Amino acid sequence: MRTMIQESSGERAGVYLRISMDRTGNMLGVDRQLPPCLALCERRGWQPIVYTDNDLSATYGKRRPEYERMLTDVQNGTLSAVVCLHNDRLLRSPRELEGFISVVEDRAIVATVQSGDYDLTTPTGRAYARIGTAMARMEVEHKGERQVLANQQRAAAGKAHGGPRCYGYGRGGKEFASSYTMSCWRADGKPPHGTEIHVDEAQVLRDVARHIAAGETTRSQLADLNRRGILSATGKRWSQTVLVRLLRNPRIAGLRSYKGQITKAGTWPAVIGEDDWRRLQARLRVRDHGVPLREGTTSKYLLLGVLRCGRCGAKLGGRPRTTGKAGRKIRTYICRGGPEGGCGGIRVVAEAVEELVQAAVVATLNSKEFQAARRRRQQTGDTGSAFLEVQRLASKLEELAASFGREEFSFGEWQAVRTPLEVKLKAARATLDRLERDASQSALVDVSDLAGRWGELSFDRRRSVVLSLVAAVKIAPAPARTGGKFDPSRVTIGWRV
């Protein structure tokens, strides 16, 4: 944002304002930089033109549009000085400084408020600028080291990390007060802190998690949130990425993580209980490991990705087919040949095979054998312990690789240690997959009257149940002379239970 502050007969000076992070978007940080810069311009008799890059770092190589516009104005002679609160507001990279010097050394001086003047038209001024920038860079690197150590200590202690507000939790400060209902405020009349539960948002989050754990999709919950006008923690409409990232965040279960690994229980309250959160992860894993459906096909083909060709083993795809003189279209599943890798020799009417598989799923869920197996699974196996074991083994492999990279042992020694660890990790992941699948099946629905309520379930929920219970459905070639009728003997269901 470029702003002309006042008219003056003096030379023009570019006043550059920047703050690395503005979580509120109200530019309070850059506004605090402006008065001392304007005062300096007034003392020097300069006419200030303000250039503002809000919420942009000078360290990580991001483009700074106003900074670039200011350099252009220096080049074309519009400015004869550049003013900033401190030299680190302008530059923190020696490489960037050299580019800056090449532009301004014959045209302008840099005058700063707190760190003195750099006359870049002289060798001495340029030397001082290089020293100042090098020191600023050193401070950035030291700050990074301190931040890493602080993060490690906070993770080890189970304390919450910083960053943007997590949905479901509050945060103090007057600038956030308008985003909270009075029912969420603390007894002392202040908004909740970042580790205190935001009552309204927490209930929304629990409802979303409950629906997904019961078989609804993240897509349907996303549409519902946006339809009801419920906004995310940033005050924007929800996206699929934001919603799934939130549901996967261990923080909502009161768990502390560091670099993707859960370290221990956190010191803040959980919005969702740990067991419920792990069941939610199991449901999301089914979503990830299931079959991605293209837009427009989800309401038509219940068994997409589940059916297999009885000849070549390829997955069957959905395709409408025109039949009869009236040109009536019916849904079918087919084995696609050619580039898609199938043999092209299998086709089955979708409605008939879907009815058969759904009837088999309902019968299985209502069977005494399934109920007994379900009770046994609920009594055996600890998903949380299995999850931590997978993380422990994965971390050991990472540490082993790092030690080998530091040449602490030979390649043969590394292989000797790595191989048994990989075997253990593979077994631990298999155990976790089984326990999560079992937990997912246990959380599906209340099966006491499933047969009578199956038709009332949404398409997403019915598909979720099928994906949880059915590994694959093989469709054999149609026998000769069936008269076009569906033959149930062609269908072989492979169960996960």
C-alpha positions as CSV (number, residue, x, y, z in Angstrom):
1,M,0.0,0.0,0.0
2,R,1.6,3.3,-1.2
3,T,0.4,6.4,0.6
4,M,1.4,10.1,0.1
5,I,1.3,11.6,3.6
6,Q,1.7,15.4,3.0
7,E,2.8,18.0,0.5
8,S,6.3,19.5,0.9
9,S,8.8,21.3,-1.1
10,G,11.6,19.0,0.2
11,E,13.0,15.8,-1.3
12,R,10.8,12.7,-1.2
13,A,11.6,9.8,1.1
14,G,10.1,6.4,1.0
15,V,8.9,5.3,4.4
16,Y,9.0,1.5,4.5
17,L,6.8,-0.4,7.0
18,R,6.8,-4.2,7.5
19,I,5.7,-6.7,10.0
20,S,6.3,-10.5,9.5
21,M,3.1,-11.8,11.0
22,D,-0.3,-10.0,11.5
23,R,-2.7,-12.6,12.8
24,T,-5.5,-10.1,13.2
25,G,-5.3,-8.4,9.8
26,N,-5.7,-4.9,11.4
27,M,-2.1,-3.7,10.7
28,L,-1.5,-2.6,14.3
29,G,2.1,-3.6,14.1
30,V,2.9,-1.5,11.0
31,D,0.9,1.4,12.4
32,R,3.2,1.5,15.4
33,Q,6.2,1.9,13.1
34,L,4.8,4.9,11.3
35,P,4.9,7.9,13.8
36,P,8.7,7.8,14.5
37,C,9.5,7.5,10.8
38,L,7.3,10.5,10.0
39,A,8.9,12.4,12.8
40,L,12.3,11.7,11.3
41,C,11.1,12.9,7.8
42,E,9.8,16.1,9.4
43,R,13.1,16.8,11.1
44,R,15.0,16.3,7.8
45,G,12.5,18.2,5.7
46,W,11.5,15.2,3.6
47,Q,8.2,14.6,2.0
48,P,7.2,11.0,3.1
49,I,5.7,8.4,0.8
50,V,4.6,5.3,2.7
51,Y,5.1,1.7,1.4
52,T,3.5,-1.0,3.5
53,D,4.1,-4.8,3.4
54,N,1.9,-6.3,6.1
55,D,2.2,-9.9,7.3
56,L,5.3,-10.6,5.1
57,S,8.7,-11.8,6.3
58,A,12.0,-10.4,5.0
59,T,13.8,-13.6,5.8
60,Y,12.2,-16.4,3.8
61,G,12.4,-15.0,0.3
62,K,8.8,-14.1,-0.2
63,R,7.9,-11.4,-2.6
64,R,7.3,-8.0,-1.0
65,P,5.3,-6.0,-3.6
66,E,5.6,-2.6,-1.8
67,Y,9.3,-3.1,-1.3
68,E,9.8,-3.8,-5.0
69,R,7.6,-0.8,-5.9
70,M,9.7,1.4,-3.6
71,L,13.0,0.3,-5.3
72,T,11.4,1.1,-8.7
73,D,10.6,4.6,-7.4
74,V,14.3,5.0,-6.3
75,Q,15.5,3.9,-9.7
76,N,13.3,6.3,-11.6
77,G,14.3,9.2,-9.3
78,T,11.1,9.7,-7.4
79,L,12.8,9.0,-4.0
80,S,16.1,10.3,-2.7
81,A,16.0,8.6,0.7
82,V,14.5,5.4,2.3
83,V,13.4,5.5,5.9
84,C,12.5,2.6,8.2
85,L,12.2,2.0,11.9
86,H,15.2,-0.4,11.9
87,N,17.4,-1.9,9.3
88,D,16.0,-5.4,9.9
89,R,12.5,-4.0,8.8
90,L,14.1,-3.4,5.4
91,L,16.6,-6.3,4.9
92,R,17.8,-9.4,6.7
93,S,19.6,-11.2,3.9
94,P,23.2,-10.2,2.8
95,R,22.3,-11.3,-0.7
96,E,19.2,-9.1,-0.8
97,L,21.3,-6.2,0.6
98,E,23.7,-6.4,-2.4
99,G,20.8,-6.1,-4.7
100,F,19.5,-3.2,-2.8
101,I,22.9,-1.5,-2.9
102,S,23.2,-2.0,-6.7
103,V,19.9,0.0,-7.0
104,V,20.4,2.8,-4.6
105,E,24.1,3.4,-4.2
106,D,24.2,6.3,-6.8
107,R,20.7,7.6,-6.0
108,A,19.8,7.6,-2.3
109,I,20.8,7.2,1.3
110,V,19.1,4.9,3.8
111,A,18.1,6.8,7.0
112,T,16.8,4.6,9.8
113,V,15.4,5.7,13.2
114,Q,17.0,3.3,15.7
115,S,20.2,2.2,14.0
116,G,21.4,5.4,12.5
117,D,22.1,6.4,8.9
118,Y,23.6,4.4,6.1
119,D,24.9,6.6,3.3
120,L,25.0,4.0,0.5
121,T,26.7,6.4,-1.9
122,T,30.0,5.9,0.0
123,P,32.2,2.8,0.6
124,T,32.0,3.4,4.4
125,G,28.3,3.6,4.4
126,R,28.0,0.4,2.3
127,A,30.4,-1.4,4.7
128,Y,28.3,-0.4,7.7
129,A,25.2,-1.6,6.0
130,R,26.8,-4.9,5.2
131,I,27.9,-5.3,8.8
132,G,24.4,-4.4,10.1
133,T,22.7,-6.8,7.8
134,A,25.1,-9.6,8.7
135,M,24.4,-9.0,12.4
136,A,20.6,-9.0,11.7
137,R,21.0,-12.3,9.8
138,M,23.0,-13.8,12.7
139,E,20.2,-12.8,15.1
140,V,17.6,-14.5,12.8
141,E,19.6,-17.7,13.0
142,H,20.1,-17.5,16.7
143,K,16.4,-16.8,17.2
144,G,15.6,-19.9,15.1
145,E,17.9,-22.1,17.2
146,R,16.2,-20.7,20.4
147,Q,12.8,-21.3,18.9
148,V,13.6,-25.0,18.1
149,L,14.9,-25.6,21.6
150,A,11.9,-23.9,23.1
151,N,9.5,-26.0,21.0
152,Q,11.3,-29.2,22.0
153,Q,11.0,-28.2,25.7
154,R,7.3,-27.3,25.4
155,A,6.7,-30.6,23.6
156,A,8.5,-32.6,26.2
157,A,6.4,-30.9,28.9
158,G,3.2,-31.4,27.0
159,K,2.6,-27.7,26.7
160,A,0.6,-26.2,23.8
161,H,2.6,-24.7,21.0
162,G,2.0,-21.3,19.5
163,G,0.6,-20.5,16.0
164,P,-2.8,-19.6,14.8
165,R,-5.8,-20.3,17.0
166,C,-7.1,-23.9,16.8
167,Y,-10.8,-24.2,16.1
168,G,-12.6,-25.3,19.3
169,Y,-10.3,-23.3,21.6
170,G,-10.4,-19.7,22.6
171,R,-7.8,-17.0,22.7
172,G,-7.3,-13.9,24.8
173,G,-7.1,-10.3,23.6
174,K,-9.5,-7.5,22.8
175,E,-9.1,-7.9,19.1
176,F,-10.6,-11.4,19.3
177,A,-13.5,-10.5,21.6
178,S,-16.0,-10.0,18.8
179,S,-15.6,-13.6,17.6
180,Y,-16.9,-15.1,20.8
181,T,-20.4,-15.4,22.2
182,M,-20.8,-14.3,25.8
183,S,-21.4,-17.9,26.9
184,C,-17.8,-18.6,26.0
185,W,-16.2,-15.9,28.1
186,R,-14.4,-16.5,31.3
187,A,-15.8,-15.7,34.8
188,D,-13.5,-12.6,34.9
189,G,-15.2,-11.1,31.9
190,K,-12.3,-11.9,29.4
191,P,-12.3,-14.0,26.2
192,P,-10.9,-17.6,26.7
193,H,-7.2,-18.3,26.2
194,G,-5.9,-20.5,23.4
195,T,-6.0,-23.6,25.6
196,E,-9.5,-23.0,27.0
197,I,-12.4,-24.6,25.2
198,H,-14.6,-22.4,23.1
199,V,-18.0,-23.8,24.0
200,D,-19.9,-23.2,20.8
201,E,-17.1,-24.3,18.4
202,A,-16.3,-27.3,20.5
203,Q,-19.9,-28.6,20.1
204,V,-19.7,-28.0,16.4
205,L,-16.5,-30.0,16.2
206,R,-17.9,-32.9,18.3
207,D,-20.9,-33.1,16.1
208,V,-18.8,-33.2,12.9
209,A,-16.5,-35.9,14.4
210,R,-19.6,-37.9,15.5
211,H,-21.2,-37.8,12.1
212,I,-17.9,-38.8,10.3
213,A,-17.2,-41.6,12.8
214,A,-20.7,-42.9,12.2
215,G,-20.1,-43.1,8.4
216,E,-20.8,-39.7,7.0
217,T,-18.1,-38.2,4.7
218,T,-16.0,-35.1,5.3
219,R,-17.5,-33.8,2.1
220,S,-21.0,-33.9,3.4
221,Q,-20.0,-32.3,6.7
222,L,-18.1,-29.6,4.8
223,A,-21.2,-28.7,2.8
224,D,-23.3,-28.7,6.0
225,L,-20.9,-26.3,7.8
226,N,-20.9,-23.9,4.9
227,R,-24.6,-24.1,4.4
228,R,-25.2,-23.1,8.0
229,G,-22.8,-20.2,7.7
230,I,-20.4,-21.6,10.4
231,L,-17.0,-20.1,9.8
232,S,-13.5,-21.6,10.4
233,A,-11.0,-20.3,13.0
234,T,-9.8,-17.7,10.5
235,G,-13.4,-16.4,9.9
236,K,-13.6,-17.9,6.4
237,R,-15.6,-20.6,4.8
238,W,-14.5,-24.1,5.3
239,S,-12.5,-26.0,2.7
240,Q,-11.9,-29.7,2.6
241,T,-8.2,-29.3,3.4
242,V,-8.8,-27.1,6.4
243,L,-11.5,-29.4,7.8
244,V,-9.5,-32.6,7.4
245,R,-6.4,-31.0,8.9
246,L,-8.4,-30.0,11.9
247,L,-9.9,-33.4,12.4
248,R,-6.4,-35.0,12.2
249,N,-4.9,-32.5,14.6
250,P,-4.0,-34.4,17.9
251,R,-4.5,-31.1,19.7
252,I,-8.3,-31.4,19.7
253,A,-7.8,-34.7,21.6
254,G,-5.6,-33.0,24.2
255,L,-2.4,-34.7,22.8
256,R,0.9,-32.9,22.2
257,S,2.7,-33.6,18.9
258,Y,6.1,-32.5,17.6
259,K,7.2,-32.8,14.0
260,G,4.2,-35.1,13.3
261,Q,4.9,-37.4,16.3
262,I,2.6,-37.5,19.4
263,T,4.9,-37.0,22.3
264,K,2.5,-37.1,25.3
265,A,-0.8,-35.9,26.8
266,G,-1.1,-32.2,26.6
267,T,-1.7,-29.8,29.5
268,W,-5.0,-28.5,28.0
269,P,-8.5,-30.0,27.9
270,A,-9.6,-32.2,25.0
271,V,-12.5,-31.2,22.8
272,I,-12.8,-34.8,21.7
273,G,-11.8,-37.8,23.9
274,E,-8.7,-39.7,22.9
275,D,-10.6,-42.9,22.1
276,D,-13.1,-41.0,20.1
277,W,-10.4,-39.2,18.2
278,R,-8.6,-42.4,17.4
279,R,-11.8,-43.9,16.1
280,L,-12.2,-40.8,14.0
281,Q,-8.7,-41.3,12.6
282,A,-9.7,-44.9,11.7
283,R,-12.7,-43.5,9.8
284,L,-10.5,-40.9,8.0
285,R,-8.0,-43.7,7.1
286,V,-10.9,-45.6,5.5
287,R,-11.6,-42.4,3.6
288,D,-7.9,-42.1,2.5
289,H,-7.4,-45.8,1.7
290,G,-10.8,-46.2,0.0
291,V,-11.6,-45.2,-3.6
292,P,-11.6,-41.6,-4.5
293,L,-14.8,-40.8,-6.3
294,R,-15.2,-38.2,-9.0
295,E,-17.7,-35.4,-8.6
296,G,-21.1,-36.5,-9.8
297,T,-20.5,-40.3,-9.4
298,T,-21.0,-40.6,-5.6
299,S,-24.8,-40.5,-5.7
300,K,-24.9,-43.2,-8.5
301,Y,-22.4,-46.0,-7.9
302,L,-22.4,-47.4,-4.4
303,L,-19.8,-50.1,-5.1
304,L,-17.3,-48.1,-7.1
305,G,-13.8,-49.3,-6.3
306,V,-15.1,-52.4,-4.5
307,L,-16.1,-54.6,-7.5
308,R,-13.4,-56.6,-9.2
309,C,-13.3,-58.3,-12.6
310,G,-13.6,-62.1,-12.3
311,R,-11.3,-62.5,-15.3
312,C,-8.4,-60.1,-14.9
313,G,-8.9,-58.7,-11.3
314,A,-9.1,-55.1,-12.4
315,K,-11.5,-52.7,-10.6
316,L,-14.9,-52.2,-12.3
317,G,-15.9,-48.6,-13.2
318,G,-19.4,-47.2,-13.5
319,R,-20.9,-46.4,-16.8
320,P,-24.6,-45.8,-17.9
321,R,-25.9,-48.0,-20.8
322,T,-28.7,-47.2,-23.2
323,T,-31.1,-50.2,-23.7
324,G,-34.3,-51.0,-25.4
325,K,-36.2,-49.1,-28.2
326,A,-37.1,-46.3,-25.8
327,G,-33.4,-45.6,-25.2
328,R,-33.8,-46.1,-21.4
329,K,-30.5,-45.6,-19.5
330,I,-29.4,-48.0,-16.8
331,R,-26.4,-47.9,-14.6
332,T,-23.8,-50.6,-15.1
333,Y,-20.4,-51.6,-13.8
334,I,-17.8,-52.6,-16.4
335,C,-14.2,-53.7,-16.7
336,R,-12.6,-51.1,-18.8
337,G,-10.1,-52.4,-21.3
338,G,-7.3,-50.7,-23.2
339,P,-5.2,-48.0,-21.5
340,E,-7.1,-48.5,-18.2
341,G,-5.6,-51.9,-17.8
342,G,-8.7,-54.2,-17.7
343,C,-9.7,-57.0,-20.1
344,G,-13.0,-55.3,-21.0
345,G,-14.8,-58.6,-20.6
346,I,-17.2,-58.1,-17.7
347,R,-20.4,-56.0,-17.3
348,V,-23.0,-56.2,-14.6
349,V,-26.2,-54.2,-13.9
350,A,-25.5,-51.8,-11.0
351,E,-28.9,-52.0,-9.3
352,A,-29.0,-55.7,-9.1
353,V,-25.5,-56.2,-7.7
354,E,-25.9,-53.3,-5.2
355,E,-29.1,-54.8,-3.8
356,L,-27.4,-58.1,-3.4
357,V,-24.4,-56.7,-1.6
358,Q,-26.4,-54.4,0.6
359,A,-28.6,-57.3,1.7
360,A,-25.5,-59.3,2.5
361,V,-24.1,-56.5,4.6
362,V,-27.3,-56.0,6.5
363,A,-27.5,-59.8,7.2
364,T,-23.9,-59.8,8.3
365,L,-24.3,-56.9,10.7
366,N,-27.4,-58.5,12.3
367,S,-25.9,-61.9,12.6
368,K,-25.0,-63.4,16.0
369,E,-21.5,-64.3,14.7
370,F,-20.7,-60.6,13.8
371,Q,-22.1,-59.4,17.1
372,A,-19.9,-61.8,19.0
373,A,-16.8,-60.9,17.0
374,R,-17.6,-57.2,17.5
375,R,-17.7,-57.7,21.3
376,R,-14.4,-59.6,21.2
377,R,-12.7,-56.8,19.2
378,Q,-13.9,-54.2,21.7
379,Q,-12.4,-56.2,24.5
380,T,-9.0,-56.9,22.9
381,G,-6.4,-54.6,21.5
382,D,-5.4,-51.0,22.4
383,T,-5.4,-48.7,19.4
384,G,-3.6,-46.0,21.3
385,S,-0.7,-48.3,22.3
386,A,-0.4,-49.7,18.8
387,F,-0.3,-46.1,17.4
388,L,2.5,-45.1,19.8
389,E,4.4,-48.3,18.9
390,V,4.3,-47.5,15.2
391,Q,5.6,-44.0,16.0
392,R,8.3,-45.3,18.3
393,L,9.7,-47.7,15.6
394,A,9.4,-45.1,12.9
395,S,11.4,-42.6,15.1
396,K,14.1,-45.2,15.7
397,L,14.5,-45.8,12.0
398,E,14.8,-42.0,11.5
399,E,17.4,-41.8,14.2
400,L,19.3,-44.7,12.7
401,A,19.3,-43.1,9.3
402,A,20.6,-39.8,10.9
403,S,23.4,-41.7,12.7
404,F,24.4,-43.5,9.4
405,G,24.5,-40.0,7.7
406,R,26.9,-38.9,10.3
407,E,29.1,-41.9,9.5
408,E,28.8,-43.3,13.0
409,F,28.8,-46.9,11.7
410,S,29.3,-48.8,8.4
411,F,26.7,-49.6,5.8
412,G,26.7,-53.3,6.8
413,E,26.1,-52.4,10.5
414,W,23.3,-50.0,9.4
415,Q,21.6,-52.8,7.4
416,A,22.0,-55.3,10.2
417,V,20.1,-53.0,12.6
418,R,17.7,-51.5,10.0
419,T,16.2,-54.8,8.7
420,P,14.8,-56.2,11.9
421,L,13.4,-52.7,12.8
422,E,11.6,-52.5,9.4
423,V,10.1,-56.0,10.0
424,K,8.8,-54.9,13.4
425,L,7.5,-51.6,11.9
426,K,5.6,-53.5,9.2
427,A,4.1,-55.8,11.8
428,A,3.1,-52.9,14.1
429,R,1.4,-51.1,11.2
430,A,-0.5,-54.2,10.3
431,T,-1.7,-54.5,13.9
432,L,-2.7,-50.8,14.0
433,D,-4.6,-51.2,10.7
434,R,-6.5,-54.1,12.1
435,L,-7.3,-52.4,15.4
436,E,-8.4,-49.2,13.6
437,R,-10.5,-51.2,11.2
438,D,-12.1,-53.0,14.1
439,A,-12.7,-49.6,15.9
440,S,-14.2,-48.2,12.7
441,Q,-16.6,-51.1,12.4
442,S,-17.6,-50.8,16.1
443,A,-18.4,-47.2,15.6
444,L,-20.5,-47.6,12.4
445,V,-24.1,-47.6,13.6
446,D,-26.4,-49.1,16.1
447,V,-27.1,-52.4,14.5
448,S,-30.0,-53.5,16.7
449,D,-32.5,-52.5,14.0
450,L,-30.4,-52.0,11.0
451,A,-32.5,-54.0,8.5
452,G,-35.5,-51.7,9.2
453,R,-33.4,-48.5,9.0
454,W,-31.0,-49.2,6.1
455,G,-33.1,-47.4,3.5
456,E,-33.1,-44.3,5.7
457,L,-29.3,-44.0,5.8
458,S,-27.7,-41.5,3.5
459,F,-25.7,-42.7,0.5
460,D,-22.4,-41.7,2.1
461,R,-23.2,-43.6,5.3
462,R,-24.3,-46.8,3.4
463,R,-21.1,-46.6,1.3
464,S,-19.0,-46.1,4.4
465,V,-20.5,-49.2,6.0
466,V,-19.8,-51.2,2.9
467,L,-16.2,-50.1,2.6
468,S,-15.6,-51.0,6.3
469,L,-17.0,-54.5,6.0
470,V,-16.3,-55.6,2.4
471,A,-12.8,-56.0,1.1
472,A,-13.8,-56.8,-2.5
473,V,-16.6,-58.2,-4.6
474,K,-15.6,-60.4,-7.5
475,I,-18.0,-60.5,-10.5
476,A,-17.6,-63.6,-12.6
477,P,-18.4,-63.7,-16.4
478,A,-22.1,-64.2,-17.2
479,P,-23.1,-67.8,-18.1
480,A,-24.5,-68.4,-21.5
481,R,-28.2,-68.1,-22.2
482,T,-29.3,-66.2,-19.2
483,G,-31.7,-64.1,-21.2
484,G,-30.1,-60.9,-19.8
485,K,-31.2,-61.7,-16.3
486,F,-28.9,-61.1,-13.3
487,D,-27.4,-64.3,-11.9
488,P,-26.5,-63.9,-8.2
489,S,-24.0,-66.8,-8.5
490,R,-21.7,-64.5,-10.4
491,V,-21.0,-62.5,-7.2
492,T,-18.4,-63.5,-4.6
493,I,-18.1,-61.2,-1.6
494,G,-14.8,-61.0,0.3
495,W,-15.3,-59.8,3.8
496,R,-13.0,-57.8,6.1
497,V,-14.6,-59.5,9.2
